[in-house]
Amino acid sequence: MRVTPRRGEHVLLCNVGGSIYAVRDMCTHDGGILGFGDLKEEVIECPRHGAKFDVTTGKAVAPPATAPIRTYPVRVQDGQIEVDLDA
């Protein structure tokens, strides 16, 4: 799920085995929108050039990207997903 907080930075929420992870919704290779890519287990693939990232750590796991994507702490409380954008 892609969400846009009030300050405008797009965040992608990913469900991996029942745990929710939040990452910046932008490929570090060329700015592609990761939310349009495929999530398989914990790896999301950028639809533009095929770069892959581990959404649990942010680490780039396949080229052409080498820099990690930003991750955010997530808390699920009373059915609400809370993402700490300032961490």
PDB file with SEQRES, HELIX, SHEET and CRYST1 records, atoms N, CA, C and O in Angstrom:
SEQRES   1 A   87  MET ARG VAL THR PRO ARG ARG GLY GLU HIS VAL LEU LEU          
SEQRES   2 A   87  CYS ASN VAL GLY GLY SER ILE TYR ALA VAL ARG ASP MET          
SEQRES   3 A   87  CYS THR HIS ASP GLY GLY ILE LEU GLY PHE GLY ASP LEU          
SEQRES   4 A   87  LYS GLU GLU VAL ILE GLU CYS PRO ARG HIS GLY ALA LYS          
SEQRES   5 A   87  PHE ASP VAL THR THR GLY LYS ALA VAL ALA PRO PRO ALA          
SEQRES   6 A   87  THR ALA PRO ILE ARG THR TYR PRO VAL ARG VAL GLN ASP          
SEQRES   7 A   87  GLY GLN ILE GLU VAL ASP LEU ASP ALA                          
HELIX    1 AA1 LEU A   34  PHE A   36  5                                   3    
SHEET    1 AA1 4 ARG A   2  VAL A   3  0                                        
SHEET    2 AA1 4 VAL A  11  VAL A  16 -1                                        
SHEET    3 AA1 4 SER A  19  ARG A  24 -1                                        
SHEET    4 AA1 4 THR A  71  TYR A  72 -1                                        
SHEET    1 AA2 4 ASP A  38  LYS A  40  0                                        
SHEET    2 AA2 4 VAL A  43  GLU A  45 -1                                        
SHEET    3 AA2 4 LYS A  52  ASP A  54 -1                                        
SHEET    4 AA2 4 ALA A  60  ALA A  62 -1                                        
SHEET    1 AA3 2 VAL A  74  GLN A  77  0                                        
SHEET    2 AA3 2 GLN A  80  VAL A  83 -1                                        
CRYST1    1.000    1.000    1.000  90.00  90.00  90.00 P 1           1          
ATOM      1  N   MET A   1       0.833  -1.160   0.000  1.00  0.00           N  
ATOM      2  CA  MET A   1       0.000   0.000   0.000  1.00  0.00           C  
ATOM      3  C   MET A   1       0.890   1.239   0.000  1.00  0.00           C  
ATOM      4  O   MET A   1       1.854   1.317   0.761  1.00  0.00           O  
ATOM      5  N   ARG A   2       0.573   2.178  -0.832  1.00  0.00           N  
ATOM      6  CA  ARG A   2       1.329   3.432  -0.912  1.00  0.00           C  
ATOM      7  C   ARG A   2       0.549   4.508  -0.186  1.00  0.00           C  
ATOM      8  O   ARG A   2      -0.650   4.672  -0.411  1.00  0.00           O  
ATOM      9  N   VAL A   3       1.227   5.247   0.690  1.00  0.00           N  
ATOM     10  CA  VAL A   3       0.583   6.341   1.412  1.00  0.00           C  
ATOM     11  C   VAL A   3       1.436   7.594   1.267  1.00  0.00           C  
ATOM     12  O   VAL A   3       2.648   7.519   1.066  1.00  0.00           O  
ATOM     13  N   THR A   4       0.779   8.750   1.371  1.00  0.00           N  
ATOM     14  CA  THR A   4       1.475  10.028   1.304  1.00  0.00           C  
ATOM     15  C   THR A   4       1.188  10.805   2.577  1.00  0.00           C  
ATOM     16  O   THR A   4       0.089  11.333   2.747  1.00  0.00           O  
ATOM     17  N   PRO A   5       2.165  10.878   3.471  1.00  0.00           N  
ATOM     18  CA  PRO A   5       1.975  11.670   4.683  1.00  0.00           C  
ATOM     19  C   PRO A   5       1.832  13.149   4.359  1.00  0.00           C  
ATOM     20  O   PRO A   5       2.091  13.568   3.231  1.00  0.00           O  
ATOM     21  N   ARG A   6       1.427  13.928   5.326  1.00  0.00           N  
ATOM     22  CA  ARG A   6       1.209  15.361   5.122  1.00  0.00           C  
ATOM     23  C   ARG A   6       2.415  16.081   4.544  1.00  0.00           C  
ATOM     24  O   ARG A   6       2.248  17.030   3.779  1.00  0.00           O  
ATOM     25  N   ARG A   7       3.612  15.661   4.886  1.00  0.00           N  
ATOM     26  CA  ARG A   7       4.765  16.404   4.388  1.00  0.00           C  
ATOM     27  C   ARG A   7       5.193  15.968   2.990  1.00  0.00           C  
ATOM     28  O   ARG A   7       6.193  16.467   2.475  1.00  0.00           O  
ATOM     29  N   GLY A   8       4.464  15.057   2.371  1.00  0.00           N  
ATOM     30  CA  GLY A   8       4.643  14.769   0.958  1.00  0.00           C  
ATOM     31  C   GLY A   8       5.598  13.667   0.559  1.00  0.00           C  
ATOM     32  O   GLY A   8       5.679  13.346  -0.626  1.00  0.00           O  
ATOM     33  N   GLU A   9       6.327  13.072   1.489  1.00  0.00           N  
ATOM     34  CA  GLU A   9       7.231  11.980   1.129  1.00  0.00           C  
ATOM     35  C   GLU A   9       6.432  10.685   1.013  1.00  0.00           C  
ATOM     36  O   GLU A   9       5.782  10.271   1.972  1.00  0.00           O  
ATOM     37  N   HIS A  10       6.476  10.047  -0.151  1.00  0.00           N  
ATOM     38  CA  HIS A  10       5.702   8.824  -0.361  1.00  0.00           C  
ATOM     39  C   HIS A  10       6.324   7.661   0.399  1.00  0.00           C  
ATOM     40  O   HIS A  10       7.540   7.465   0.390  1.00  0.00           O  
ATOM     41  N   VAL A  11       5.463   6.900   1.054  1.00  0.00           N  
ATOM     42  CA  VAL A  11       5.896   5.754   1.854  1.00  0.00           C  
ATOM     43  C   VAL A  11       5.155   4.528   1.356  1.00  0.00           C  
ATOM     44  O   VAL A  11       3.959   4.583   1.070  1.00  0.00           O  
ATOM     45  N   LEU A  12       5.877   3.422   1.256  1.00  0.00           N  
ATOM     46  CA  LEU A  12       5.296   2.159   0.830  1.00  0.00           C  
ATOM     47  C   LEU A  12       5.220   1.235   2.034  1.00  0.00           C  
ATOM     48  O   LEU A  12       6.225   1.000   2.705  1.00  0.00           O  
ATOM     49  N   LEU A  13       4.028   0.708   2.310  1.00  0.00           N  
ATOM     50  CA  LEU A  13       3.832  -0.256   3.385  1.00  0.00           C  
ATOM     51  C   LEU A  13       3.827  -1.650   2.781  1.00  0.00           C  
ATOM     52  O   LEU A  13       3.108  -1.913   1.817  1.00  0.00           O  
ATOM     53  N   CYS A  14       4.629  -2.543   3.349  1.00  0.00           N  
ATOM     54  CA  CYS A  14       4.778  -3.897   2.820  1.00  0.00           C  
ATOM     55  C   CYS A  14       4.462  -4.914   3.910  1.00  0.00           C  
ATOM     56  O   CYS A  14       4.983  -4.827   5.022  1.00  0.00           O  
ATOM     57  N   ASN A  15       3.611  -5.873   3.586  1.00  0.00           N  
ATOM     58  CA  ASN A  15       3.268  -6.955   4.507  1.00  0.00           C  
ATOM     59  C   ASN A  15       4.144  -8.153   4.163  1.00  0.00           C  
ATOM     60  O   ASN A  15       4.016  -8.753   3.097  1.00  0.00           O  
ATOM     61  N   VAL A  16       5.033  -8.483   5.087  1.00  0.00           N  
ATOM     62  CA  VAL A  16       5.939  -9.619   4.900  1.00  0.00           C  
ATOM     63  C   VAL A  16       5.656 -10.619   6.010  1.00  0.00           C  
ATOM     64  O   VAL A  16       6.059 -10.416   7.156  1.00  0.00           O  
ATOM     65  N   GLY A  17       4.963 -11.696   5.670  1.00  0.00           N  
ATOM     66  CA  GLY A  17       4.651 -12.730   6.643  1.00  0.00           C  
ATOM     67  C   GLY A  17       3.852 -12.228   7.833  1.00  0.00           C  
ATOM     68  O   GLY A  17       4.006 -12.738   8.943  1.00  0.00           O  
ATOM     69  N   GLY A  18       2.998 -11.232   7.614  1.00  0.00           N  
ATOM     70  CA  GLY A  18       2.174 -10.693   8.686  1.00  0.00           C  
ATOM     71  C   GLY A  18       2.796  -9.520   9.427  1.00  0.00           C  
ATOM     72  O   GLY A  18       2.131  -8.894  10.252  1.00  0.00           O  
ATOM     73  N   SER A  19       4.060  -9.209   9.150  1.00  0.00           N  
ATOM     74  CA  SER A  19       4.709  -8.038   9.745  1.00  0.00           C  
ATOM     75  C   SER A  19       4.697  -6.904   8.727  1.00  0.00           C  
ATOM     76  O   SER A  19       4.899  -7.129   7.534  1.00  0.00           O  
ATOM     77  N   ILE A  20       4.457  -5.681   9.206  1.00  0.00           N  
ATOM     78  CA  ILE A  20       4.393  -4.514   8.328  1.00  0.00           C  
ATOM     79  C   ILE A  20       5.721  -3.769   8.367  1.00  0.00           C  
ATOM     80  O   ILE A  20       6.269  -3.500   9.436  1.00  0.00           O  
ATOM     81  N   TYR A  21       6.225  -3.441   7.181  1.00  0.00           N  
ATOM     82  CA  TYR A  21       7.451  -2.671   7.031  1.00  0.00           C  
ATOM     83  C   TYR A  21       7.133  -1.437   6.193  1.00  0.00           C  
ATOM     84  O   TYR A  21       6.280  -1.482   5.306  1.00  0.00           O  
ATOM     85  N   ALA A  22       7.819  -0.344   6.478  1.00  0.00           N  
ATOM     86  CA  ALA A  22       7.615   0.898   5.738  1.00  0.00           C  
ATOM     87  C   ALA A  22       8.939   1.341   5.133  1.00  0.00           C  
ATOM     88  O   ALA A  22       9.965   1.375   5.813  1.00  0.00           O  
ATOM     89  N   VAL A  23       8.905   1.682   3.837  1.00  0.00           N  
ATOM     90  CA  VAL A  23      10.090   2.156   3.125  1.00  0.00           C  
ATOM     91  C   VAL A  23       9.708   3.371   2.287  1.00  0.00           C  
ATOM     92  O   VAL A  23       8.541   3.573   1.951  1.00  0.00           O  
ATOM     93  N   ARG A  24      10.708   4.168   1.961  1.00  0.00           N  
ATOM     94  CA  ARG A  24      10.465   5.278   1.043  1.00  0.00           C  
ATOM     95  C   ARG A  24      10.144   4.693  -0.325  1.00  0.00           C  
ATOM     96  O   ARG A  24      10.833   3.792  -0.804  1.00  0.00           O  
ATOM     97  N   ASP A  25       9.102   5.206  -0.942  1.00  0.00           N  
ATOM     98  CA  ASP A  25       8.606   4.650  -2.201  1.00  0.00           C  
ATOM     99  C   ASP A  25       9.346   5.253  -3.395  1.00  0.00           C  
ATOM    100  O   ASP A  25       8.748   5.869  -4.277  1.00  0.00           O  
ATOM    101  N   MET A  26      10.680   5.053  -3.395  1.00  0.00           N  
ATOM    102  CA  MET A  26      11.483   5.589  -4.483  1.00  0.00           C  
ATOM    103  C   MET A  26      12.768   4.778  -4.622  1.00  0.00           C  
ATOM    104  O   MET A  26      13.514   4.612  -3.657  1.00  0.00           O  
ATOM    105  N   CYS A  27      13.016   4.283  -5.814  1.00  0.00           N  
ATOM    106  CA  CYS A  27      14.233   3.534  -6.106  1.00  0.00           C  
ATOM    107  C   CYS A  27      15.435   4.469  -6.025  1.00  0.00           C  
ATOM    108  O   CYS A  27      15.391   5.593  -6.523  1.00  0.00           O  
ATOM    109  N   THR A  28      16.497   4.002  -5.400  1.00  0.00           N  
ATOM    110  CA  THR A  28      17.699   4.824  -5.287  1.00  0.00           C  
ATOM    111  C   THR A  28      18.515   4.857  -6.577  1.00  0.00           C  
ATOM    112  O   THR A  28      19.456   5.642  -6.694  1.00  0.00           O  
ATOM    113  N   HIS A  29      18.169   4.028  -7.526  1.00  0.00           N  
ATOM    114  CA  HIS A  29      18.887   4.027  -8.807  1.00  0.00           C  
ATOM    115  C   HIS A  29      18.449   5.194  -9.678  1.00  0.00           C  
ATOM    116  O   HIS A  29      19.290   5.947 -10.172  1.00  0.00           O  
ATOM    117  N   ASP A  30      17.134   5.355  -9.875  1.00  0.00           N  
ATOM    118  CA  ASP A  30      16.679   6.428 -10.768  1.00  0.00           C  
ATOM    119  C   ASP A  30      15.368   7.066 -10.348  1.00  0.00           C  
ATOM    120  O   ASP A  30      14.748   7.772 -11.143  1.00  0.00           O  
ATOM    121  N   GLY A  31      14.934   6.836  -9.120  1.00  0.00           N  
ATOM    122  CA  GLY A  31      13.723   7.490  -8.629  1.00  0.00           C  
ATOM    123  C   GLY A  31      12.425   6.816  -9.018  1.00  0.00           C  
ATOM    124  O   GLY A  31      11.357   7.396  -8.819  1.00  0.00           O  
ATOM    125  N   GLY A  32      12.477   5.608  -9.566  1.00  0.00           N  
ATOM    126  CA  GLY A  32      11.261   4.886  -9.923  1.00  0.00           C  
ATOM    127  C   GLY A  32      10.383   4.609  -8.702  1.00  0.00           C  
ATOM    128  O   GLY A  32      10.878   4.517  -7.578  1.00  0.00           O  
ATOM    129  N   ILE A  33       9.091   4.479  -8.932  1.00  0.00           N  
ATOM    130  CA  ILE A  33       8.140   4.230  -7.850  1.00  0.00           C  
ATOM    131  C   ILE A  33       8.102   2.730  -7.557  1.00  0.00           C  
ATOM    132  O   ILE A  33       7.649   1.937  -8.382  1.00  0.00           O  
ATOM    133  N   LEU A  34       8.578   2.360  -6.382  1.00  0.00           N  
ATOM    134  CA  LEU A  34       8.652   0.946  -6.014  1.00  0.00           C  
ATOM    135  C   LEU A  34       7.276   0.321  -5.840  1.00  0.00           C  
ATOM    136  O   LEU A  34       7.112  -0.883  -6.036  1.00  0.00           O  
ATOM    137  N   GLY A  35       6.294   1.122  -5.477  1.00  0.00           N  
ATOM    138  CA  GLY A  35       4.939   0.613  -5.265  1.00  0.00           C  
ATOM    139  C   GLY A  35       4.312  -0.007  -6.499  1.00  0.00           C  
ATOM    140  O   GLY A  35       3.331  -0.743  -6.390  1.00  0.00           O  
ATOM    141  N   PHE A  36       4.861   0.278  -7.669  1.00  0.00           N  
ATOM    142  CA  PHE A  36       4.372  -0.338  -8.905  1.00  0.00           C  
ATOM    143  C   PHE A  36       5.095  -1.646  -9.209  1.00  0.00           C  
ATOM    144  O   PHE A  36       4.763  -2.334 -10.174  1.00  0.00           O  
ATOM    145  N   GLY A  37       6.082  -1.987  -8.383  1.00  0.00           N  
ATOM    146  CA  GLY A  37       6.861  -3.211  -8.584  1.00  0.00           C  
ATOM    147  C   GLY A  37       6.253  -4.398  -7.872  1.00  0.00           C  
ATOM    148  O   GLY A  37       5.202  -4.289  -7.241  1.00  0.00           O  
ATOM    149  N   ASP A  38       6.921  -5.529  -7.977  1.00  0.00           N  
ATOM    150  CA  ASP A  38       6.455  -6.774  -7.358  1.00  0.00           C  
ATOM    151  C   ASP A  38       7.172  -7.001  -6.035  1.00  0.00           C  
ATOM    152  O   ASP A  38       8.388  -6.835  -5.936  1.00  0.00           O  
ATOM    153  N   LEU A  39       6.399  -7.383  -5.020  1.00  0.00           N  
ATOM    154  CA  LEU A  39       6.941  -7.767  -3.725  1.00  0.00           C  
ATOM    155  C   LEU A  39       6.853  -9.278  -3.628  1.00  0.00           C  
ATOM    156  O   LEU A  39       5.761  -9.845  -3.662  1.00  0.00           O  
ATOM    157  N   LYS A  40       8.002  -9.931  -3.508  1.00  0.00           N  
ATOM    158  CA  LYS A  40       8.051 -11.382  -3.346  1.00  0.00           C  
ATOM    159  C   LYS A  40       8.810 -11.653  -2.063  1.00  0.00           C  
ATOM    160  O   LYS A  40      10.008 -11.390  -1.959  1.00  0.00           O  
ATOM    161  N   GLU A  41       8.084 -12.186  -1.080  1.00  0.00           N  
ATOM    162  CA  GLU A  41       8.606 -12.352   0.269  1.00  0.00           C  
ATOM    163  C   GLU A  41       9.055 -10.982   0.756  1.00  0.00           C  
ATOM    164  O   GLU A  41       8.227 -10.074   0.838  1.00  0.00           O  
ATOM    165  N   GLU A  42      10.341 -10.792   1.085  1.00  0.00           N  
ATOM    166  CA  GLU A  42      10.782  -9.498   1.612  1.00  0.00           C  
ATOM    167  C   GLU A  42      11.469  -8.622   0.563  1.00  0.00           C  
ATOM    168  O   GLU A  42      12.014  -7.573   0.907  1.00  0.00           O  
ATOM    169  N   VAL A  43      11.454  -9.026  -0.694  1.00  0.00           N  
ATOM    170  CA  VAL A  43      12.180  -8.295  -1.741  1.00  0.00           C  
ATOM    171  C   VAL A  43      11.205  -7.620  -2.701  1.00  0.00           C  
ATOM    172  O   VAL A  43      10.312  -8.253  -3.264  1.00  0.00           O  
ATOM    173  N   ILE A  44      11.408  -6.300  -2.870  1.00  0.00           N  
ATOM    174  CA  ILE A  44      10.610  -5.556  -3.845  1.00  0.00           C  
ATOM    175  C   ILE A  44      11.484  -5.225  -5.041  1.00  0.00           C  
ATOM    176  O   ILE A  44      12.653  -4.865  -4.899  1.00  0.00           O  
ATOM    177  N   GLU A  45      10.892  -5.354  -6.228  1.00  0.00           N  
ATOM    178  CA  GLU A  45      11.624  -5.086  -7.470  1.00  0.00           C  
ATOM    179  C   GLU A  45      11.112  -3.804  -8.103  1.00  0.00           C  
ATOM    180  O   GLU A  45       9.907  -3.630  -8.288  1.00  0.00           O  
ATOM    181  N   CYS A  46      12.029  -2.913  -8.432  1.00  0.00           N  
ATOM    182  CA  CYS A  46      11.659  -1.680  -9.118  1.00  0.00           C  
ATOM    183  C   CYS A  46      11.182  -2.024 -10.535  1.00  0.00           C  
ATOM    184  O   CYS A  46      11.857  -2.764 -11.252  1.00  0.00           O  
ATOM    185  N   PRO A  47      10.037  -1.497 -10.936  1.00  0.00           N  
ATOM    186  CA  PRO A  47       9.512  -1.843 -12.262  1.00  0.00           C  
ATOM    187  C   PRO A  47      10.278  -1.195 -13.419  1.00  0.00           C  
ATOM    188  O   PRO A  47      10.102  -1.598 -14.569  1.00  0.00           O  
ATOM    189  N   ARG A  48      11.104  -0.223 -13.144  1.00  0.00           N  
ATOM    190  CA  ARG A  48      11.807   0.481 -14.232  1.00  0.00           C  
ATOM    191  C   ARG A  48      13.019  -0.279 -14.750  1.00  0.00           C  
ATOM    192  O   ARG A  48      13.120  -0.528 -15.951  1.00  0.00           O  
ATOM    193  N   HIS A  49      13.937  -0.651 -13.871  1.00  0.00           N  
ATOM    194  CA  HIS A  49      15.176  -1.290 -14.322  1.00  0.00           C  
ATOM    195  C   HIS A  49      15.506  -2.566 -13.569  1.00  0.00           C  
ATOM    196  O   HIS A  49      16.583  -3.130 -13.764  1.00  0.00           O  
ATOM    197  N   GLY A  50      14.602  -3.037 -12.708  1.00  0.00           N  
ATOM    198  CA  GLY A  50      14.800  -4.324 -12.058  1.00  0.00           C  
ATOM    199  C   GLY A  50      15.638  -4.335 -10.797  1.00  0.00           C  
ATOM    200  O   GLY A  50      15.949  -5.408 -10.279  1.00  0.00           O  
ATOM    201  N   ALA A  51      16.016  -3.162 -10.285  1.00  0.00           N  
ATOM    202  CA  ALA A  51      16.743  -3.137  -9.013  1.00  0.00           C  
ATOM    203  C   ALA A  51      15.865  -3.780  -7.940  1.00  0.00           C  
ATOM    204  O   ALA A  51      14.640  -3.670  -7.985  1.00  0.00           O  
ATOM    205  N   LYS A  52      16.494  -4.446  -6.982  1.00  0.00           N  
ATOM    206  CA  LYS A  52      15.740  -5.124  -5.922  1.00  0.00           C  
ATOM    207  C   LYS A  52      16.248  -4.681  -4.556  1.00  0.00           C  
ATOM    208  O   LYS A  52      17.437  -4.432  -4.359  1.00  0.00           O  
ATOM    209  N   PHE A  53      15.304  -4.591  -3.618  1.00  0.00           N  
ATOM    210  CA  PHE A  53      15.602  -4.141  -2.263  1.00  0.00           C  
ATOM    211  C   PHE A  53      14.920  -5.047  -1.251  1.00  0.00           C  
ATOM    212  O   PHE A  53      13.809  -5.529  -1.472  1.00  0.00           O  
ATOM    213  N   ASP A  54      15.603  -5.268  -0.141  1.00  0.00           N  
ATOM    214  CA  ASP A  54      15.025  -5.993   0.985  1.00  0.00           C  
ATOM    215  C   ASP A  54      14.253  -4.963   1.812  1.00  0.00           C  
ATOM    216  O   ASP A  54      14.859  -4.061   2.391  1.00  0.00           O  
ATOM    217  N   VAL A  55      12.926  -5.084   1.876  1.00  0.00           N  
ATOM    218  CA  VAL A  55      12.116  -4.081   2.577  1.00  0.00           C  
ATOM    219  C   VAL A  55      12.266  -4.171   4.095  1.00  0.00           C  
ATOM    220  O   VAL A  55      11.872  -3.247   4.805  1.00  0.00           O  
ATOM    221  N   THR A  56      12.827  -5.263   4.601  1.00  0.00           N  
ATOM    222  CA  THR A  56      13.013  -5.379   6.051  1.00  0.00           C  
ATOM    223  C   THR A  56      14.251  -4.619   6.522  1.00  0.00           C  
ATOM    224  O   THR A  56      14.338  -4.235   7.688  1.00  0.00           O  
ATOM    225  N   THR A  57      15.206  -4.402   5.622  1.00  0.00           N  
ATOM    226  CA  THR A  57      16.454  -3.722   5.986  1.00  0.00           C  
ATOM    227  C   THR A  57      16.732  -2.497   5.135  1.00  0.00           C  
ATOM    228  O   THR A  57      17.497  -1.623   5.543  1.00  0.00           O  
ATOM    229  N   GLY A  58      16.122  -2.418   3.954  1.00  0.00           N  
ATOM    230  CA  GLY A  58      16.391  -1.349   3.004  1.00  0.00           C  
ATOM    231  C   GLY A  58      17.546  -1.640   2.068  1.00  0.00           C  
ATOM    232  O   GLY A  58      17.762  -0.896   1.112  1.00  0.00           O  
ATOM    233  N   LYS A  59      18.282  -2.688   2.314  1.00  0.00           N  
ATOM    234  CA  LYS A  59      19.484  -3.003   1.546  1.00  0.00           C  
ATOM    235  C   LYS A  59      19.155  -3.290   0.072  1.00  0.00           C  
ATOM    236  O   LYS A  59      18.187  -3.981  -0.245  1.00  0.00           O  
ATOM    237  N   ALA A  60      20.001  -2.732  -0.825  1.00  0.00           N  
ATOM    238  CA  ALA A  60      19.903  -3.061  -2.254  1.00  0.00           C  
ATOM    239  C   ALA A  60      20.474  -4.459  -2.432  1.00  0.00           C  
ATOM    240  O   ALA A  60      21.607  -4.724  -2.029  1.00  0.00           O  
ATOM    241  N   VAL A  61      19.688  -5.365  -3.039  1.00  0.00           N  
ATOM    242  CA  VAL A  61      20.125  -6.756  -3.177  1.00  0.00           C  
ATOM    243  C   VAL A  61      20.343  -7.171  -4.624  1.00  0.00           C  
ATOM    244  O   VAL A  61      20.801  -8.284  -4.881  1.00  0.00           O  
ATOM    245  N   ALA A  62      20.021  -6.286  -5.583  1.00  0.00           N  
ATOM    246  CA  ALA A  62      20.273  -6.587  -6.997  1.00  0.00           C  
ATOM    247  C   ALA A  62      20.457  -5.272  -7.749  1.00  0.00           C  
ATOM    248  O   ALA A  62      19.731  -4.308  -7.508  1.00  0.00           O  
ATOM    249  N   PRO A  63      21.435  -5.235  -8.666  1.00  0.00           N  
ATOM    250  CA  PRO A  63      21.687  -4.019  -9.438  1.00  0.00           C  
ATOM    251  C   PRO A  63      20.524  -3.739 -10.404  1.00  0.00           C  
ATOM    252  O   PRO A  63      19.713  -4.623 -10.680  1.00  0.00           O  
ATOM    253  N   PRO A  64      20.454  -2.529 -10.901  1.00  0.00           N  
ATOM    254  CA  PRO A  64      21.520  -1.543 -10.924  1.00  0.00           C  
ATOM    255  C   PRO A  64      21.636  -0.678  -9.656  1.00  0.00           C  
ATOM    256  O   PRO A  64      22.591   0.091  -9.548  1.00  0.00           O  
ATOM    257  N   ALA A  65      20.731  -0.771  -8.721  1.00  0.00           N  
ATOM    258  CA  ALA A  65      20.849   0.022  -7.488  1.00  0.00           C  
ATOM    259  C   ALA A  65      21.946  -0.543  -6.593  1.00  0.00           C  
ATOM    260  O   ALA A  65      22.128  -1.757  -6.497  1.00  0.00           O  
ATOM    261  N   THR A  66      22.667   0.355  -5.944  1.00  0.00           N  
ATOM    262  CA  THR A  66      23.669  -0.053  -4.962  1.00  0.00           C  
ATOM    263  C   THR A  66      23.392   0.578  -3.604  1.00  0.00           C  
ATOM    264  O   THR A  66      23.789   0.030  -2.575  1.00  0.00           O  
ATOM    265  N   ALA A  67      22.717   1.721  -3.588  1.00  0.00           N  
ATOM    266  CA  ALA A  67      22.395   2.412  -2.337  1.00  0.00           C  
ATOM    267  C   ALA A  67      21.098   1.857  -1.761  1.00  0.00           C  
ATOM    268  O   ALA A  67      20.196   1.494  -2.517  1.00  0.00           O  
ATOM    269  N   PRO A  68      20.990   1.785  -0.447  1.00  0.00           N  
ATOM    270  CA  PRO A  68      19.768   1.272   0.169  1.00  0.00           C  
ATOM    271  C   PRO A  68      18.619   2.264   0.069  1.00  0.00           C  
ATOM    272  O   PRO A  68      18.830   3.456  -0.156  1.00  0.00           O  
ATOM    273  N   ILE A  69      17.405   1.762   0.239  1.00  0.00           N  
ATOM    274  CA  ILE A  69      16.239   2.632   0.361  1.00  0.00           C  
ATOM    275  C   ILE A  69      16.041   2.941   1.844  1.00  0.00           C  
ATOM    276  O   ILE A  69      16.476   2.182   2.711  1.00  0.00           O  
ATOM    277  N   ARG A  70      15.393   4.043   2.118  1.00  0.00           N  
ATOM    278  CA  ARG A  70      15.142   4.441   3.504  1.00  0.00           C  
ATOM    279  C   ARG A  70      14.038   3.578   4.104  1.00  0.00           C  
ATOM    280  O   ARG A  70      13.020   3.318   3.464  1.00  0.00           O  
ATOM    281  N   THR A  71      14.251   3.145   5.322  1.00  0.00           N  
ATOM    282  CA  THR A  71      13.230   2.399   6.058  1.00  0.00           C  
ATOM    283  C   THR A  71      12.766   3.238   7.232  1.00  0.00           C  
ATOM    284  O   THR A  71      13.487   4.118   7.702  1.00  0.00           O  
ATOM    285  N   TYR A  72      11.554   2.960   7.705  1.00  0.00           N  
ATOM    286  CA  TYR A  72      10.971   3.693   8.818  1.00  0.00           C  
ATOM    287  C   TYR A  72      10.463   2.702   9.860  1.00  0.00           C  
ATOM    288  O   TYR A  72       9.966   1.633   9.505  1.00  0.00           O  
ATOM    289  N   PRO A  73      10.582   3.046  11.142  1.00  0.00           N  
ATOM    290  CA  PRO A  73       9.999   2.191  12.184  1.00  0.00           C  
ATOM    291  C   PRO A  73       8.475   2.186  12.068  1.00  0.00           C  
ATOM    292  O   PRO A  73       7.855   3.208  11.771  1.00  0.00           O  
ATOM    293  N   VAL A  74       7.889   1.017  12.307  1.00  0.00           N  
ATOM    294  CA  VAL A  74       6.434   0.836  12.209  1.00  0.00           C  
ATOM    295  C   VAL A  74       5.923   0.253  13.514  1.00  0.00           C  
ATOM    296  O   VAL A  74       6.567  -0.586  14.143  1.00  0.00           O  
ATOM    297  N   ARG A  75       4.743   0.725  13.902  1.00  0.00           N  
ATOM    298  CA  ARG A  75       4.053   0.160  15.066  1.00  0.00           C  
ATOM    299  C   ARG A  75       2.595  -0.014  14.685  1.00  0.00           C  
ATOM    300  O   ARG A  75       1.978   0.887  14.117  1.00  0.00           O  
ATOM    301  N   VAL A  76       2.050  -1.183  15.002  1.00  0.00           N  
ATOM    302  CA  VAL A  76       0.626  -1.436  14.787  1.00  0.00           C  
ATOM    303  C   VAL A  76      -0.025  -1.434  16.155  1.00  0.00           C  
ATOM    304  O   VAL A  76       0.307  -2.242  17.023  1.00  0.00           O  
ATOM    305  N   GLN A  77      -0.971  -0.500  16.334  1.00  0.00           N  
ATOM    306  CA  GLN A  77      -1.626  -0.357  17.633  1.00  0.00           C  
ATOM    307  C   GLN A  77      -3.117  -0.177  17.408  1.00  0.00           C  
ATOM    308  O   GLN A  77      -3.545   0.730  16.693  1.00  0.00           O  
ATOM    309  N   ASP A  78      -3.902  -1.048  18.023  1.00  0.00           N  
ATOM    310  CA  ASP A  78      -5.366  -1.002  17.897  1.00  0.00           C  
ATOM    311  C   ASP A  78      -5.806  -1.002  16.434  1.00  0.00           C  
ATOM    312  O   ASP A  78      -6.746  -0.300  16.061  1.00  0.00           O  
ATOM    313  N   GLY A  79      -5.120  -1.794  15.612  1.00  0.00           N  
ATOM    314  CA  GLY A  79      -5.494  -1.909  14.204  1.00  0.00           C  
ATOM    315  C   GLY A  79      -5.012  -0.766  13.328  1.00  0.00           C  
ATOM    316  O   GLY A  79      -5.271  -0.766  12.125  1.00  0.00           O  
ATOM    317  N   GLN A  80      -4.321   0.206  13.899  1.00  0.00           N  
ATOM    318  CA  GLN A  80      -3.806   1.347  13.151  1.00  0.00           C  
ATOM    319  C   GLN A  80      -2.305   1.161  12.912  1.00  0.00           C  
ATOM    320  O   GLN A  80      -1.569   0.763  13.814  1.00  0.00           O  
ATOM    321  N   ILE A  81      -1.866   1.452  11.694  1.00  0.00           N  
ATOM    322  CA  ILE A  81      -0.448   1.378  11.369  1.00  0.00           C  
ATOM    323  C   ILE A  81       0.150   2.760  11.565  1.00  0.00           C  
ATOM    324  O   ILE A  81      -0.295   3.732  10.955  1.00  0.00           O  
ATOM    325  N   GLU A  82       1.170   2.842  12.426  1.00  0.00           N  
ATOM    326  CA  GLU A  82       1.842   4.101  12.690  1.00  0.00           C  
ATOM    327  C   GLU A  82       3.290   4.003  12.186  1.00  0.00           C  
ATOM    328  O   GLU A  82       4.005   3.046  12.484  1.00  0.00           O  
ATOM    329  N   VAL A  83       3.700   5.018  11.413  1.00  0.00           N  
ATOM    330  CA  VAL A  83       5.034   5.046  10.841  1.00  0.00           C  
ATOM    331  C   VAL A  83       5.752   6.288  11.387  1.00  0.00           C  
ATOM    332  O   VAL A  83       5.230   7.400  11.309  1.00  0.00           O  
ATOM    333  N   ASP A  84       6.954   6.084  11.939  1.00  0.00           N  
ATOM    334  CA  ASP A  84       7.738   7.177  12.477  1.00  0.00           C  
ATOM    335  C   ASP A  84       8.621   7.753  11.373  1.00  0.00           C  
ATOM    336  O   ASP A  84       9.677   7.201  11.064  1.00  0.00           O  
ATOM    337  N   LEU A  85       8.185   8.859  10.783  1.00  0.00           N  
ATOM    338  CA  LEU A  85       8.917   9.465   9.670  1.00  0.00           C  
ATOM    339  C   LEU A  85      10.127  10.251  10.132  1.00  0.00           C  
ATOM    340  O   LEU A  85      10.966  10.627   9.313  1.00  0.00           O  
ATOM    341  N   ASP A  86      10.235  10.506  11.419  1.00  0.00           N  
ATOM    342  CA  ASP A  86      11.345  11.308  11.932  1.00  0.00           C  
ATOM    343  C   ASP A  86      12.505  10.483  12.441  1.00  0.00           C  
ATOM    344  O   ASP A  86      13.524  11.038  12.853  1.00  0.00           O  
ATOM    345  N   ALA A  87      12.370   9.164  12.421  1.00  0.00           N  
ATOM    346  CA  ALA A  87      13.439   8.306  12.952  1.00  0.00           C  
ATOM    347  C   ALA A  87      14.582   8.191  11.986  1.00  0.00           C  
ATOM    348  O   ALA A  87      15.565   7.508  12.272  1.00  0.00           O  
TER     349      ALA A  87                                                      
END                                                                             
